[in-house]
């Protein structure tokens, strides 16, 4: 399976750190955030990666190079301006191939990658959901258990969970879309209504490193010896 790391965002809420640095290169315990993703993907055997980039793209590419020092191959999907999550994935499809692929947001931190399921034939995506963090108490989606196969992700129901920013997608999810700039969530909700999105509850450590406060909290956690 190939993987894509979403790394094109400006990182407004992490300013001034991101004024001269791409958000994925912000350091956590002495290591750029994106390197944790790359190392964990490589450890689970995912060695062909696509990274989209826009803001300070040259610095990101210069730092990561072709990926060989991590034991992976990195392809870059450059965007003149950030195309939002959905647009960024759609633009990168020629690099991702025809099989299902993993996508992970570049600004989240997890201790370990979740176990990756095989998508059922009638499933366009599988989302990993986490317990709602303090900054997002209402959550995003619910899980509806099935008599067989993985739970289906629903836009309504309880309990509600937060989308982790980690998911597996079929290229066919983007069939028929002509827009270049678009968010992923509305597309997912449309396919949820058709019963085409599965999901699971990820219980490992997860942090949305979206603000300076949350970055500091993560730094403190890592300083205490968390792996």
Buried (B, 14 or more C-beta within 10 A) or exposed (E): BBBBBBBBBBBEBBEEBBEEBBBBBBEBBEEBBBBBBBEBBBEBEBBBBBBBBBBBBEBBBEBBEEBEEBEBEBBBBBBEEBBBBBBBBBBBBEBBEEEBBBBBBBBBBBEEBBEBBEBBEEBBBBBBBBBBEEEBEEBBBBBBEEEEEBBBBBBEEEEBBBBBBBBBBBBEBBEEEEEEBBEBBEBBBEBBEEBBBBBBBBEEBBBBBBBBEBBEEBBEBBEEEEE
